[in-house]
Amino acid sequence: MKIMNCPLNGPRNISEFTYGGEFKVMPDPATCSDAEWADYVFNSDNEAGVVREWWMHNASSYWFLAERHTVTDQIIRTFDAKEVFNQRVEFKAHEEGVA
């Protein structure tokens, strides 16, 4: 049985988690091109080695980050996203008639 340590709930069976994708820095939606936004949303680097990924603990709906080695599938560490995000980002409404 594979165990993942949830930063909020402690060690849990891996079946209690959902993979949320590779962690990438989000481009500014107000200034990036459609191609840059599509690349951010739909593409991943798929690198061999240690990568940061989004994971969610299903029972608590708690999202967090994990560093995992993609070749060995070893989970190096899990941590709260507050370690990366230290301020809230406010998005402006789209100018073309959307309030």
All heavy atoms as an XYZ file, in Angstrom:
808
protein
N       0.846     -1.172      0.000
C       0.000      0.000      0.000
C       0.895      1.239      0.000
O       1.829      1.334      0.775
C      -0.890     -0.015      1.249
C      -1.623      1.244      1.472
S      -2.738      1.366      2.908
C      -2.533     -0.077      3.843
N       0.600      2.181     -0.899
C       1.374      3.411     -0.972
C       0.718      4.465     -0.084
O      -0.496      4.657     -0.115
C       1.449      3.906     -2.414
C       2.339      5.110     -2.563
C       2.625      5.406     -4.008
C       3.595      6.553     -4.067
N       4.115      6.743     -5.396
N       1.538      5.150      0.696
C       1.071      6.162      1.632
C       1.579      7.533      1.189
O       2.735      7.678      0.812
C       1.574      5.860      3.066
C       1.115      4.481      3.532
C       1.166      6.958      4.037
C      -0.381      4.336      3.696
N       0.690      8.517      1.240
C       1.083      9.907      0.998
C       0.765     10.696      2.254
O      -0.279     10.476      2.882
C       0.331     10.507     -0.197
C       0.678     11.970     -0.463
S      -0.231     12.671     -1.867
C       0.961     12.411     -3.154
N       1.665     11.585      2.613
C       1.437     12.410      3.793
C       0.698     13.679      3.388
O       1.226     14.510      2.662
C       2.761     12.769      4.466
C       2.537     13.498      5.765
O       1.786     13.047      6.612
N       3.177     14.637      5.923
N      -0.528     13.818      3.851
C      -1.306     15.034      3.619
C      -0.873     16.054      4.675
O      -0.873     15.748      5.870
C      -2.804     14.739      3.758
S      -3.834     16.213      3.634
N      -0.488     17.273      4.269
C      -0.060     18.267      5.261
C      -1.138     18.623      6.280
O      -0.833     19.038      7.382
C       0.284     19.489      4.407
C       0.550     18.956      3.048
C      -0.329     17.755      2.903
N      -2.409     18.429      5.925
C      -3.503     18.747      6.835
C      -3.952     17.532      7.646
O      -4.215     17.633      8.835
C      -4.693     19.299      6.041
C      -5.933     19.683      6.834
C      -5.634     20.876      7.741
C      -7.086     20.025      5.903
N      -4.029     16.357      6.995
C      -4.636     15.176      7.611
C      -3.666     14.065      7.976
O      -4.085     13.043      8.497
C      -5.697     14.615      6.657
C      -6.772     15.639      6.376
O      -7.546     15.983      7.253
N      -6.803     16.156      5.162
N      -2.402     14.222      7.670
C      -1.407     13.204      8.012
C      -1.339     12.097      6.964
O      -1.904     12.204      5.877
N      -0.638     11.001      7.291
C      -0.445      9.903      6.339
C      -1.766      9.223      5.965
O      -2.574      8.896      6.830
C       0.460      8.926      7.093
C       1.046      9.708      8.212
C       0.061     10.778      8.548
N      -1.971      9.043      4.649
C      -3.194      8.419      4.139
C      -2.854      7.524      2.952
O      -1.853      7.726      2.257
C      -4.192      9.479      3.653
C      -4.698     10.426      4.726
C      -5.666      9.702      5.647
N      -6.362     10.575      6.536
C      -6.007     10.818      7.793
N      -4.943     10.259      8.297
N      -6.730     11.611      8.552
N      -3.730      6.568      2.686
C      -3.588      5.711      1.513
C      -3.667      6.576      0.258
O      -4.493      7.484      0.171
C      -4.711      4.663      1.515
C      -4.552      3.644      0.420
O      -4.459      3.983     -0.752
N      -4.526      2.376      0.806
N      -2.841      6.278     -0.730
C      -2.780      7.078     -1.958
C      -4.132      7.128     -2.675
O      -4.427      8.070     -3.399
C      -1.662      6.567     -2.894
C      -1.354      7.594     -3.999
C      -2.022      5.221     -3.499
C      -0.591      8.779     -3.544
N      -4.986      6.142     -2.433
C      -6.298      6.126     -3.084
C      -7.203      7.262     -2.606
O      -8.222      7.552     -3.226
C      -6.999      4.782     -2.862
O      -7.298      4.604     -1.494
N      -6.840      7.931     -1.513
C      -7.622      9.052     -0.998
C      -7.291     10.372     -1.684
O      -7.861     11.406     -1.344
C      -7.390      9.219      0.507
C      -7.939      8.100      1.348
C      -7.831      8.391      2.835
O      -7.827      9.586      3.231
O      -7.743      7.427      3.605
N      -6.383     10.340     -2.663
C      -5.917     11.573     -3.287
C      -6.216     11.605     -4.777
O      -6.312     10.574     -5.424
C      -4.400     11.724     -3.081
C      -4.008     11.832     -1.638
C      -3.638     10.704     -0.928
C      -4.016     13.049     -0.991
C      -3.276     10.787      0.400
C      -3.652     13.147      0.344
C      -3.284     12.008      1.042
N      -6.333     12.819     -5.302
C      -6.498     13.040     -6.737
C      -5.352     13.921     -7.215
O      -5.071     14.965     -6.616
C      -7.835     13.740     -7.040
O      -8.904     12.898     -6.611
C      -7.988     14.029     -8.521
N      -4.712     13.478     -8.299
C      -3.632     14.240     -8.926
C      -4.220     15.457     -9.617
O      -5.208     15.357    -10.340
C      -2.913     13.338     -9.939
C      -1.893     14.020    -10.799
C      -0.665     14.408    -10.275
C      -2.153     14.284    -12.132
C       0.286     15.023    -11.068
C      -1.208     14.897    -12.940
C       0.008     15.273    -12.401
O       0.946     15.882    -13.192
N      -3.628     16.622     -9.388
C      -4.160     17.854     -9.959
C      -3.311     18.472    -11.048
O      -3.647     19.520    -11.561
N      -2.212     17.831    -11.399
C      -1.378     18.352    -12.477
C      -0.091     18.969    -11.976
O       0.115     19.190    -10.786
N       0.739     19.257    -12.936
C       2.047     19.838    -12.671
C       1.892     21.279    -12.178
O       1.052     22.026    -12.677
C       2.813     19.805    -13.994
C       4.182     20.366    -13.985
C       4.783     20.293    -15.387
O       5.080     19.184    -15.852
O       4.926     21.354    -16.006
N       2.686     21.659    -11.191
C       2.680     23.038    -10.715
C       3.503     23.888    -11.678
O       4.644     23.587    -11.976
C       3.283     23.135     -9.311
C       3.469     24.555     -8.856
C       2.404     25.260     -8.353
C       4.698     25.171     -8.959
C       2.565     26.580     -7.946
C       4.867     26.479     -8.555
C       3.806     27.189     -8.044
N       2.879     24.942    -12.188
C       3.575     25.895    -13.056
C       3.169     27.297    -12.642
O       2.055     27.509    -12.155
C       3.179     25.683    -14.524
C       3.534     24.335    -15.078
C       3.255     24.245    -16.567
C       1.779     24.121    -16.851
N       1.498     23.849    -18.267
N       4.055     28.244    -12.874
C       3.738     29.638    -12.589
C       2.715     30.105    -13.623
O       2.909     29.933    -14.822
C       5.006     30.512    -12.634
C       4.661     31.973    -12.427
C       6.003     30.038    -11.587
N       1.624     30.676    -13.142
C       0.542     31.107    -14.020
C       0.901     32.428    -14.695
O       1.314     33.377    -14.025
C      -0.745     31.283    -13.218
C      -1.940     31.632    -14.078
S      -3.482     31.726    -13.132
C      -3.299     33.323    -12.385
N       0.750     32.492    -16.024
C       0.973     33.778    -16.686
C      -0.152     34.754    -16.332
O      -1.231     34.341    -15.931
C       0.942     33.419    -18.176
C       0.145     32.171    -18.258
C       0.364     31.444    -16.965
N       0.106     36.023    -16.497
C      -0.910     37.040    -16.216
C      -2.014     36.928    -17.269
O      -1.772     37.170    -18.449
C      -0.280     38.428    -16.250
C      -1.261     39.536    -15.902
O      -2.483     39.271    -15.813
O      -0.806     40.671    -15.717
N      -3.230     36.545    -16.880
C      -4.299     36.370    -17.864
C      -4.657     37.656    -18.598
O      -5.206     37.609    -19.694
C      -5.485     35.862    -17.047
C      -5.052     35.738    -15.655
C      -3.658     36.235    -15.532
N      -4.347     38.797    -18.013
C      -4.696     40.067    -18.644
C      -3.716     40.448    -19.751
O      -4.055     41.221    -20.638
C      -4.738     41.182    -17.598
N      -2.490     39.900    -19.721
C      -1.487     40.331    -20.689
C      -0.924     39.207    -21.561
O      -0.271     39.489    -22.549
C      -0.316     41.013    -19.974
O       0.275     40.087    -19.054
C      -0.765     42.263    -19.236
N      -1.176     37.963    -21.214
C      -0.597     36.877    -22.013
C      -1.418     36.624    -23.278
O      -2.586     36.972    -23.349
C      -0.469     35.598    -21.190
S      -2.017     34.773    -20.844
N      -0.775     35.997    -24.238
C      -1.467     35.670    -25.488
C      -2.340     34.427    -25.284
O      -2.176     33.696    -24.302
C      -0.450     35.407    -26.593
O       0.259     34.209    -26.325
N      -3.232     34.183    -26.224
C      -4.045     32.972    -26.170
C      -3.165     31.732    -26.217
O      -3.434     30.741    -25.548
C      -5.047     32.939    -27.330
C      -6.167     33.954    -27.147
O      -6.338     34.475    -26.028
O      -6.869     34.221    -28.144
N      -2.095     31.773    -27.005
C      -1.183     30.631    -27.119
C      -0.469     30.367    -25.792
O      -0.318     29.209    -25.379
C      -0.170     30.866    -28.230
N      -0.048     31.434    -25.100
C       0.611     31.272    -23.798
C      -0.359     30.692    -22.763
O       0.006     29.832    -21.971
C       1.151     32.612    -23.298
C       2.328     33.130    -24.084
C       2.694     34.559    -23.712
O       1.772     35.398    -23.533
O       3.899     34.828    -23.624
N      -1.608     31.177    -22.791
C      -2.602     30.671    -21.842
C      -2.924     29.203    -22.117
O      -2.998     28.388    -21.211
C      -3.872     31.518    -21.879
C      -4.828     31.124    -20.805
C      -5.991     30.436    -20.952
C      -4.682     31.343    -19.402
N      -6.589     30.218    -19.736
C      -5.796     30.771    -18.763
C      -3.715     31.975    -18.623
C      -5.974     30.808    -17.391
C      -3.893     32.012    -17.245
C      -5.009     31.437    -16.651
N      -3.092     28.851    -23.393
C      -3.367     27.463    -23.764
C      -2.201     26.556    -23.357
O      -2.419     25.443    -22.874
C      -3.625     27.355    -25.258
N      -0.977     27.030    -23.521
C       0.185     26.251    -23.113
C       0.163     26.006    -21.604
O       0.416     24.887    -21.135
C       1.474     26.963    -23.515
C       2.711     26.181    -23.136
O       2.854     25.029    -23.610
O       3.536     26.701    -22.355
N      -0.175     27.027    -20.835
C      -0.253     26.891    -19.378
C      -1.337     25.892    -18.960
O      -1.121     25.040    -18.107
C      -0.526     28.261    -18.746
C      -0.899     28.190    -17.293
C       0.058     27.918    -16.323
C      -2.211     28.382    -16.878
C      -0.280     27.834    -14.984
C      -2.564     28.314    -15.548
C      -1.592     28.038    -14.606
O      -1.934     27.950    -13.277
N      -2.495     25.983    -19.590
C      -3.632     25.148    -19.194
C      -3.492     23.698    -19.658
O      -3.771     22.769    -18.902
C      -4.956     25.753    -19.720
C      -6.124     24.813    -19.490
C      -5.218     27.097    -19.067
N      -3.048     23.494    -20.885
C      -3.141     22.160    -21.489
C      -1.836     21.372    -21.581
O      -1.876     20.158    -21.768
C      -3.752     22.268    -22.892
C      -5.151     22.790    -22.874
C      -5.446     24.049    -23.364
C      -6.182     22.026    -22.344
C      -6.734     24.535    -23.345
C      -7.479     22.506    -22.314
C      -7.760     23.761    -22.820
N      -0.684     22.017    -21.492
C       0.579     21.312    -21.696
C       1.348     21.147    -20.398
O       1.259     21.977    -19.500
C       1.440     22.058    -22.717
C       0.786     22.121    -24.075
O       0.134     21.170    -24.498
N       0.939     23.244    -24.758
N       2.116     20.076    -20.324
C       3.002     19.871    -19.185
C       4.395     19.569    -19.714
O       4.572     19.146    -20.855
C       2.507     18.731    -18.293
O       2.533     17.518    -19.000
N       5.394     19.783    -18.863
C       6.776     19.555    -19.276
C       7.121     18.071    -19.322
O       7.982     17.656    -20.075
C       7.738     20.289    -18.346
C       7.617     21.804    -18.482
O       7.186     22.276    -19.554
O       7.952     22.501    -17.519
N       6.468     17.259    -18.475
C       6.679     15.813    -18.439
C       8.157     15.458    -18.267
O       8.696     14.612    -18.969
C       6.096     15.154    -19.702
C       5.888     13.668    -19.512
O       5.722     13.200    -18.397
N       5.906     12.927    -20.599
N       8.800     16.121    -17.316
C      10.221     15.921    -17.076
C      10.482     14.676    -16.243
O       9.674     14.306    -15.393
C      10.808     17.130    -16.351
C      10.803     18.396    -17.170
C      11.409     19.572    -16.427
O      11.954     19.375    -15.322
O      11.328     20.683    -16.949
N      11.631     14.065    -16.489
C      12.092     12.965    -15.638
C      12.875     13.588    -14.493
O      13.763     14.404    -14.701
C      12.970     12.009    -16.432
N      12.511     13.236    -13.266
C      13.175     13.808    -12.098
C      12.159     14.336    -11.115
O      10.973     14.008    -11.172
N      12.625     15.180    -10.213
C      11.758     15.721     -9.166
C      10.947     16.882     -9.735
O      11.491     17.818    -10.307
C      12.583     16.183     -7.949
C      11.679     16.804     -6.893
C      13.359     15.008     -7.361
N       9.622     16.782     -9.596
C       8.709     17.828    -10.065
C       7.744     18.201     -8.935
O       7.501     17.405     -8.026
C       7.900     17.388    -11.306
C       8.806     17.140    -12.495
C       7.054     16.185    -11.008
N       7.205     19.409     -9.021
C       6.160     19.843     -8.089
C       4.820     19.603     -8.749
O       4.623     19.923     -9.921
C       6.294     21.327     -7.760
C       7.321     21.611     -6.727
C       7.254     23.050     -6.297
N       8.205     23.262     -5.226
C       8.497     24.435     -4.712
N       7.901     25.519     -5.167
N       9.364     24.545     -3.746
N       3.881     19.082     -7.958
C       2.559     18.739     -8.484
C       1.476     19.160     -7.495
O       1.697     19.188     -6.290
C       2.444     17.226     -8.680
C       3.475     16.646     -9.601
C       3.507     15.132     -9.559
O       3.262     14.533     -8.485
O       3.790     14.555    -10.613
N       0.306     19.458     -8.046
C      -0.878     19.699     -7.236
C      -1.518     18.356     -6.895
O      -1.636     17.486     -7.764
C      -1.905     20.545     -8.001
C      -1.545     21.990     -8.088
C      -1.062     22.654     -9.176
C      -1.662     22.956     -7.044
N      -0.874     23.976     -8.872
C      -1.230     24.189     -7.565
C      -2.080     22.894     -5.712
C      -1.219     25.355     -6.811
C      -2.073     24.058     -4.960
C      -1.643     25.265     -5.510
N      -1.961     18.191     -5.652
C      -2.706     17.018     -5.206
C      -3.840     17.497     -4.321
O      -3.756     18.541     -3.681
C      -1.807     16.067     -4.417
C      -0.877     15.292     -5.294
C       0.346     15.696     -5.765
C      -1.087     13.987     -5.824
N       0.900     14.717     -6.541
C       0.043     13.661     -6.596
C      -2.125     13.067     -5.729
C       0.158     12.450     -7.259
C      -2.002     11.861     -6.378
C      -0.863     11.560     -7.137
N      -4.911     16.706     -4.276
C      -6.037     17.020     -3.413
C      -6.386     15.795     -2.565
O      -6.484     14.679     -3.089
C      -7.269     17.420     -4.217
C      -8.444     17.798     -3.312
S      -9.983     18.133     -4.188
C     -10.445     16.499     -4.723
N      -6.592     16.014     -1.270
C      -7.114     14.961     -0.407
C      -8.622     14.968     -0.597
O      -9.302     15.950     -0.288
C      -6.731     15.206      1.049
C      -7.238     14.136      1.962
N      -8.170     14.394      2.935
C      -6.970     12.808      2.016
C      -8.443     13.261      3.572
N      -7.727     12.284      3.022
N      -9.159     13.887     -1.143
C     -10.571     13.846     -1.545
C     -11.540     14.064     -0.392
O     -12.526     14.786     -0.533
C     -10.883     12.514     -2.233
C     -10.080     12.330     -3.495
O      -9.805     13.271     -4.226
N      -9.669     11.100     -3.759
N     -11.297     13.440      0.737
C     -12.252     13.508      1.853
C     -12.384     14.913      2.426
O     -13.461     15.308      2.867
C     -11.836     12.533      2.942
N     -11.295     15.683      2.402
C     -11.344     17.027      2.980
C     -11.317     18.137      1.929
O     -11.402     19.310      2.283
C     -10.166     17.218      3.941
O      -8.937     17.101      3.238
N     -11.167     17.777      0.656
C     -11.053     18.745     -0.444
C      -9.893     19.716     -0.224
O      -9.955     20.875     -0.619
C     -12.351     19.529     -0.642
O     -13.398     18.661     -0.989
N      -8.840     19.225      0.392
C      -7.670     20.046      0.707
C      -6.632     19.927     -0.404
O      -6.135     18.845     -0.692
C      -7.075     19.602      2.048
C      -5.795     20.304      2.411
C      -5.803     21.635      2.798
C      -4.575     19.634      2.374
C      -4.641     22.286      3.140
C      -3.402     20.279      2.715
C      -3.440     21.598      3.095
O      -2.283     22.246      3.429
N      -6.314     21.045     -1.042
C      -5.312     21.082     -2.105
C      -3.950     21.424     -1.506
O      -3.839     22.311     -0.651
C      -5.676     22.137     -3.144
C      -6.762     21.699     -4.057
C      -8.104     21.935     -3.911
C      -6.619     20.932     -5.257
N      -8.798     21.363     -4.955
C      -7.903     20.741     -5.798
C      -5.526     20.385     -5.928
C      -8.121     20.042     -6.977
C      -5.740     19.680     -7.100
C      -7.026     19.524     -7.607
N      -2.926     20.739     -1.967
C      -1.571     20.983     -1.488
C      -0.587     20.650     -2.598
O      -0.963     20.187     -3.674
C      -1.281     20.166     -0.224
C      -1.374     18.675     -0.424
C      -0.244     17.926     -0.721
C      -2.597     18.023     -0.317
C      -0.339     16.551     -0.908
C      -2.694     16.653     -0.502
C      -1.560     15.918     -0.797
N       0.689     20.900     -2.350
C       1.737     20.607     -3.317
C       2.593     19.440     -2.833
O       2.764     19.248     -1.631
C       2.620     21.836     -3.529
C       1.931     23.012     -4.207
C       2.756     24.287     -4.073
C       1.687     22.694     -5.670
N       3.091     18.687     -3.795
C       3.993     17.577     -3.495
C       5.173     17.637     -4.445
O       5.031     18.047     -5.599
C       3.272     16.240     -3.640
N       6.323     17.249     -3.944
C       7.489     17.053     -4.796
C       7.661     15.553     -4.947
O       7.752     14.828     -3.957
C       8.720     17.703     -4.193
C       8.635     19.211     -4.208
C       9.822     19.904     -3.561
O      10.638     19.227     -2.902
O       9.908     21.127     -3.708
N       7.637     15.096     -6.210
C       7.663     13.662     -6.501
C       8.678     13.390     -7.596
O       8.786     14.136     -8.558
C       6.274     13.193     -6.952
C       6.150     11.713     -7.207
C       4.733     11.355     -7.619
N       4.333     11.943     -8.882
C       4.565     11.394    -10.081
N       5.161     10.228    -10.181
N       4.153     12.008    -11.179
N       9.432     12.304     -7.443
C      10.374     11.888     -8.480
C       9.600     11.066     -9.500
O       9.042     10.020     -9.178
C      11.526     11.076     -7.883
C      12.695     10.967     -8.791
N      12.681     10.207     -9.940
C      13.908     11.539     -8.728
C      13.839     10.307    -10.546
N      14.616     11.114     -9.835
N       9.544     11.545    -10.742
C       8.693     10.909    -11.748
C       9.242      9.582    -12.256
O       8.486      8.794    -12.829
C       8.467     11.845    -12.948
O       9.736     12.176    -13.524
C       7.734     13.101    -12.523
N      10.517      9.301    -12.052
C      11.087      8.032    -12.505
C      10.854      6.938    -11.467
O      10.403      5.839    -11.783
C      12.597      8.179    -12.823
C      13.208      6.832    -13.188
C      12.799      9.184    -13.948
N      11.110      7.262    -10.201
C      10.960      6.271     -9.131
C       9.582      6.304     -8.484
O       9.247      5.412     -7.709
C      12.015      6.510     -8.033
O      11.777      7.794     -7.429
C      13.421      6.442     -8.602
N       8.796      7.342     -8.741
C       7.487      7.586     -8.135
C       7.582      7.821     -6.630
O       6.601      7.712     -5.910
C       6.502      6.446     -8.445
C       5.055      6.867     -8.251
O       4.755      8.057     -8.480
O       4.235      6.023     -7.856
N       8.755      8.161     -6.150
C       8.943      8.447     -4.729
C       8.449      9.857     -4.419
O       8.782     10.815     -5.113
C      10.417      8.342     -4.339
C      10.674      8.706     -2.899
C      12.151      8.782     -2.565
O      13.002      8.720     -3.442
N      12.459      8.931     -1.304
N       7.623      9.978     -3.374
C       7.155     11.283     -2.926
C       8.209     11.829     -1.975
O       8.462     11.257     -0.907
C       5.784     11.166     -2.239
C       4.760     10.616     -3.233
C       5.352     12.528     -1.686
C       3.470     10.163     -2.610
N       8.837     12.913     -2.384
C       9.920     13.499     -1.601
C       9.365     14.249     -0.396
O       9.802     14.064      0.727
C      10.775     14.465     -2.464
C      11.193     13.821     -3.782
C      11.951     15.016     -1.679
C      12.052     12.603     -3.673
N       8.396     15.120     -0.662
C       7.747     15.863      0.430
C       6.414     16.402     -0.040
O       6.178     16.564     -1.237
C       8.631     16.982      0.961
C       8.695     18.216      0.075
C       9.580     19.295      0.706
N       9.558     20.506     -0.103
C       9.190     21.693      0.339
N       8.812     21.848      1.594
N       9.207     22.746     -0.455
N       5.556     16.691      0.914
C       4.278     17.353      0.660
C       4.240     18.592      1.541
O       4.801     18.599      2.646
C       3.086     16.433      0.982
O       3.158     16.036      2.353
C       3.095     15.206      0.088
N       3.578     19.645      1.045
C       3.553     20.877      1.823
C       2.369     21.744      1.416
O       1.839     21.619      0.317
C       4.871     21.648      1.676
C       5.256     21.967      0.258
C       5.016     23.217     -0.287
C       5.887     21.015     -0.535
C       5.383     23.517     -1.591
C       6.265     21.304     -1.831
C       6.011     22.557     -2.362
N       1.970     22.616      2.332
C       0.870     23.537      2.099
C       1.263     24.539      1.025
O       2.412     24.991      0.974
C       0.537     24.269      3.406
C      -0.758     25.036      3.310
O      -0.792     26.059      2.596
O      -1.739     24.606      3.940
N       0.341     24.892      0.175
C       0.608     25.837     -0.915
C       0.982     27.224     -0.400
O       1.538     28.030     -1.148
C      -0.599     25.917     -1.841
N       0.724     27.508      0.881
C       1.108     28.800      1.458
C       2.618     29.012      1.408
O       3.076     30.146      1.462
C       0.622     28.916      2.898
C      -0.865     29.143      3.013
C      -1.273     29.442      4.437
C      -1.357     28.145      5.201
N      -1.913     28.285      6.548
N       3.387     27.940      1.283
C       4.834     28.084      1.161
C       5.203     28.755     -0.159
O       6.255     29.362     -0.276
C       5.534     26.724      1.250
C       5.584     26.142      2.624
C       6.478     24.915      2.701
O       7.444     24.805      1.919
O       6.198     24.056      3.551
N       4.356     28.633     -1.163
C       4.614     29.211     -2.484
C       3.810     30.492     -2.685
O       4.301     31.471     -3.221
C       4.274     28.198     -3.597
C       4.430     28.822     -4.980
C       5.126     26.953     -3.471
N       2.560     30.478     -2.248
C       1.664     31.620     -2.438
C       1.533     32.378     -1.129
O       0.887     31.921     -0.206
C       0.284     31.149     -2.894
C       0.319     30.405     -4.195
C       0.256     29.020     -4.211
C       0.433     31.079     -5.392
C       0.293     28.324     -5.406
C       0.478     30.395     -6.592
C       0.406     29.015     -6.591
N       2.143     33.566     -1.067
C       2.099     34.330      0.181
C       1.187     35.546      0.108
O       1.100     36.304      1.045
C       3.511     34.752      0.596
C       4.231     35.512     -0.505
O       3.614     35.916     -1.478
N       5.522     35.693     -0.347
N       0.519     35.738     -1.036
C      -0.449     36.832     -1.138
C      -1.567     36.436     -2.086
O      -1.388     35.609     -2.964
C       0.217     38.117     -1.614
C       0.784     38.050     -3.012
C       1.539     39.319     -3.380
O       2.013     40.027     -2.511
N       1.649     39.593     -4.653
N      -2.706     37.036     -1.887
C      -3.868     36.761     -2.719
C      -3.786     37.592     -4.000
O      -3.390     38.751     -3.974
C      -5.141     37.105     -1.948
C      -6.401     36.773     -2.685
C      -7.611     37.103     -1.826
N      -8.813     36.932     -2.574
C      -9.524     35.812     -2.587
N      -9.134     34.778     -1.883
N     -10.625     35.727     -3.293
N      -4.183     36.991     -5.114
C      -4.196     37.691     -6.395
C      -5.638     37.989     -6.761
O      -6.474     37.097     -6.791
C      -3.532     36.828     -7.500
C      -3.632     37.524     -8.844
C      -2.096     36.523     -7.143
N      -5.933     39.237     -7.013
C      -7.270     39.649     -7.434
C      -7.269     39.780     -8.955
O      -6.435     40.486     -9.527
C      -7.662     40.976     -6.792
C      -7.757     40.924     -5.276
C      -8.882     40.048     -4.770
O      -9.886     39.862     -5.497
O      -8.774     39.557     -3.650
N      -8.198     39.104     -9.620
C      -8.302     39.168    -11.065
C      -9.356     40.201    -11.443
O     -10.443     40.229    -10.880
C      -8.668     37.794    -11.649
C      -7.600     36.781    -11.422
C      -7.732     35.827    -10.422
C      -6.454     36.765    -12.198
C      -6.748     34.887    -10.205
C      -5.462     35.830    -12.001
C      -5.608     34.884    -10.996
N      -9.038     41.014    -12.435
C      -9.977     42.029    -12.915
C     -10.981     41.366    -13.849
O     -10.663     40.410    -14.540
C      -9.225     43.130    -13.657
C      -8.270     43.886    -12.762
C      -7.508     44.918    -13.546
C      -6.501     45.596    -12.654
N      -5.624     46.512    -13.380
N     -12.187     41.916    -13.876
C     -13.221     41.422    -14.790
C     -12.789     41.697    -16.218
O     -12.146     42.698    -16.514
C     -14.550     42.091    -14.500
N     -13.159     40.800    -17.111
C     -12.851     40.947    -18.534
C     -13.577     42.181    -19.065
O     -14.747     42.394    -18.763
C     -13.269     39.685    -19.282
C     -12.812     39.625    -20.697
N     -11.536     39.899    -21.084
C     -13.472     39.285    -21.829
C     -11.422     39.756    -22.388
N     -12.602     39.369    -22.865
N     -12.917     42.983    -19.861
C     -13.448     44.268    -20.319
C     -14.605     44.165    -21.327
O     -15.341     45.096    -21.502
C     -12.320     45.087    -20.950
C     -11.199     45.420    -19.986
C     -11.621     46.400    -18.901
O     -12.408     47.298    -19.203
O     -11.166     46.244    -17.768
N     -14.768     43.056    -22.018
C     -15.736     42.964    -23.112
C     -17.126     42.550    -22.645
O     -17.624     41.510    -22.999
C     -15.221     42.007    -24.181
C     -13.948     42.466    -24.843
C     -13.415     41.474    -25.844
O     -14.208     40.610    -26.315
O     -12.229     41.524    -26.146
N     -17.748     43.361    -21.812
C     -19.125     43.142    -21.421
C     -19.334     42.142    -20.301
O     -20.451     41.860    -19.933
N     -18.283     41.579    -19.755
C     -18.423     40.654    -18.638
C     -18.198     41.426    -17.353
O     -17.199     42.095    -17.191
C     -17.401     39.479    -18.751
C     -17.513     38.573    -17.559
C     -17.613     38.734    -20.045
N     -19.129     41.342    -16.449
C     -19.006     42.090    -15.196
C     -18.389     41.258    -14.118
O     -18.392     40.091    -14.101
C     -20.370     42.572    -14.747
